[in-house]
């Protein structure tokens, strides 16, 4: 005797894998940016219904903020922090950051560039807070850079006349430019040359 296919199932309704859904949303926001990604695009990529998205993540903005956190803990999003923690000298840390950016940003296994740099460059006025959120994250990263460079100066690794604030801004600018260049088609070899040239600015 076969079970009636129209008979309602008992128990809890089917659920989705939250990490897989976040990964799909991350890729979409990374590829298209916040503004150009619709809720329909997201639910299609995540394999869920709109009601499930709202129930699990809140609105589109809340989902994006969780995506940014998810990205920030992934290998492609956390490489700079790892270098600053793990390298014993500031020069080694920044050399590693630039060289890993050159390899990671054009890697074809994921969208080009950095999500935090490129995902909300152009948004409508009602979404200005999304843009501000990513700007704050980038500025926080610059502050971390500057703090590491000031420590290096205090330890004698940088000369007394070096400018940690300007140097942090310089490396931040190079990294953001490398992200955009990767989105424009620059190869890992192209960006590696940029990284090595940037390191020549080390005092």
Secondary structure, 3 states (H helix, E strand, C coil): CCCCCCCCCCCCCCCCCHHHHHHHHHHHHHHHCCCCCCHHHHHHHHCCCHHHHHHHHCCHHHHHHHHHHHHHCCCCCCHHHHHHHHCCCHHHHHHHHHHHHHHHCCCCCCCCCCHHHHCCCCCCHHHHHHHHHHHHHHHHHHHHHHHHHHHHHHCCCCCCCCCHHHHHHHHHHHHHHHHHHHHCCCCHHHHHHHHHHHHCCCC
